[in-house]
């Protein structure tokens, strides 16, 4: 029989980007209050004799700039994707999953985030151009 001594972890990291233009102030606050709201939902379900939705309450880190929010964690037992779609009212297309290799860095200083910003900027410019072409 093998015996393992020391710390064993099967955690992983996750990160998402949400454009601020895709959410309102109420939704944004729900994202910041995700643990408090999830605990209340689970307490209400338990009071009704039902199973909890979330059960694990690891806090996600949140950063934002003028364009987006970055949500990230090194322990993703709390199902943020489910929370965003079920409780915040977001759709899958409004949530962009980013690479796990940015853990510990500020996403706003990474090359991957700059590429993301440029893609969003170009999408907006193309949409404006299409609107101008349609109005001619």
C-alpha positions as CSV (number, residue, x, y, z in Angstrom):
1,X,0.0,0.0,0.0
2,X,1.2,3.5,-0.8
3,X,1.0,6.2,1.7
4,X,1.2,9.9,0.7
5,X,2.7,12.4,3.2
6,X,2.2,16.1,2.9
7,X,-0.3,18.4,1.2
8,X,-2.3,17.0,-1.7
9,X,-4.3,19.4,-3.9
10,X,-6.7,18.8,-6.8
11,X,-7.6,22.5,-7.1
12,X,-7.4,24.4,-10.4
13,X,-7.7,28.0,-11.4
14,X,-10.3,29.7,-13.6
15,X,-10.9,33.2,-14.9
16,X,-13.6,35.0,-16.8
17,X,-14.0,38.4,-18.3
18,X,-17.3,40.2,-18.4
19,X,-17.8,43.4,-20.4
20,X,-19.3,46.1,-18.3
21,X,-21.5,47.1,-21.2
22,X,-23.2,43.7,-21.0
23,X,-24.4,44.2,-17.3
24,X,-26.2,46.7,-15.3
25,X,-25.3,48.1,-11.8
26,X,-27.6,45.6,-10.1
27,X,-25.9,42.6,-11.9
28,X,-22.5,44.0,-11.1
29,X,-23.3,44.2,-7.4
30,X,-24.6,40.6,-7.4
31,X,-21.2,39.6,-8.8
32,X,-19.3,41.3,-6.1
33,X,-21.7,39.8,-3.5
34,X,-21.6,36.3,-4.9
35,X,-20.7,34.4,-1.7
36,X,-23.3,36.2,0.5
37,X,-26.1,35.7,-2.1
38,X,-25.2,32.1,-2.7
39,X,-25.2,31.3,1.0
40,X,-28.6,32.9,1.3
41,X,-29.9,30.9,-1.6
42,X,-28.6,27.7,-0.1
43,X,-30.0,28.5,3.4
44,X,-33.4,29.1,1.8
45,X,-33.3,25.8,-0.1
46,X,-32.3,23.9,3.1
47,X,-35.2,25.5,5.0
48,X,-37.4,24.1,2.2
49,X,-35.8,20.6,2.6
50,X,-34.0,20.9,-0.7
51,X,-30.4,20.3,-1.6
52,X,-28.1,23.4,-1.9
53,X,-27.1,24.8,-5.3
54,X,-23.7,26.0,-4.4
55,X,-22.4,24.3,-1.2
56,X,-18.8,25.5,-1.6
57,X,-18.2,29.2,-0.9
58,X,-14.7,30.0,-2.1
59,X,-14.5,33.7,-2.8
60,X,-13.5,34.7,-6.3
61,X,-11.2,37.7,-6.8
62,X,-12.6,40.5,-8.9
63,X,-10.7,43.3,-10.7
64,X,-12.2,45.8,-13.2
65,X,-11.0,48.5,-15.5
66,X,-13.1,51.0,-17.6
67,X,-14.3,48.2,-19.9
68,X,-14.6,44.9,-18.1
69,X,-14.5,42.8,-15.0
70,X,-12.0,40.0,-14.5
71,X,-13.2,37.2,-12.1
72,X,-10.5,34.7,-11.1
73,X,-9.8,32.0,-8.5
74,X,-7.2,29.4,-7.7
75,X,-9.8,27.1,-6.2
76,X,-12.9,26.9,-8.4
77,X,-15.2,24.8,-6.3
78,X,-17.7,27.6,-6.3
79,X,-19.4,27.3,-9.6
80,X,-19.2,30.9,-10.8
81,X,-20.5,30.2,-14.3
82,X,-23.7,28.7,-12.9
83,X,-24.0,31.7,-10.5
84,X,-23.6,34.2,-13.3
85,X,-26.2,32.5,-15.5
86,X,-28.7,31.6,-12.9
87,X,-28.5,34.4,-10.3
88,X,-27.0,37.3,-12.2
89,X,-29.1,36.6,-15.3
90,X,-26.2,36.6,-17.8
91,X,-26.1,34.4,-21.0
92,X,-23.1,32.3,-21.9
93,X,-22.1,34.6,-24.8
94,X,-21.5,37.4,-22.3
95,X,-18.9,35.5,-20.3
96,X,-15.5,35.0,-21.8
97,X,-13.3,32.3,-20.3
98,X,-9.6,33.3,-20.2
99,X,-6.5,31.1,-19.8
100,X,-5.5,29.7,-16.4
101,X,-1.9,30.7,-16.9
102,X,-2.6,34.3,-15.8
103,X,-3.2,33.4,-12.2
104,X,-1.3,35.8,-10.0
105,X,-0.8,38.4,-12.7
106,X,-3.0,41.4,-13.3
107,X,-4.9,40.5,-16.4
108,X,-5.0,44.1,-17.4
109,X,-1.3,44.1,-18.0
110,X,-1.2,40.9,-20.1
111,X,-0.8,40.5,-23.8
112,X,-3.9,38.2,-23.9
113,X,-6.1,40.9,-22.4
114,X,-4.8,43.5,-24.8
115,X,-5.7,41.2,-27.7
116,X,-9.1,40.8,-26.1
117,X,-9.5,44.6,-25.8
118,X,-8.5,45.1,-29.4
119,X,-11.0,42.5,-30.6
120,X,-13.8,44.2,-28.7
121,X,-12.7,47.6,-30.1
122,X,-12.6,46.3,-33.7
123,X,-16.0,44.6,-33.3
124,X,-17.5,47.9,-32.1
125,X,-15.9,49.8,-35.0
126,X,-17.1,47.3,-37.5
127,X,-20.6,47.5,-36.1
128,X,-20.5,51.3,-36.4
129,X,-19.2,51.1,-39.9
130,X,-22.0,48.7,-40.9
131,X,-24.6,51.1,-39.4
132,X,-23.1,54.0,-41.4
133,X,-23.1,51.9,-44.6
134,X,-26.7,51.0,-44.0
135,X,-27.8,54.6,-43.5
136,X,-26.2,55.8,-46.8
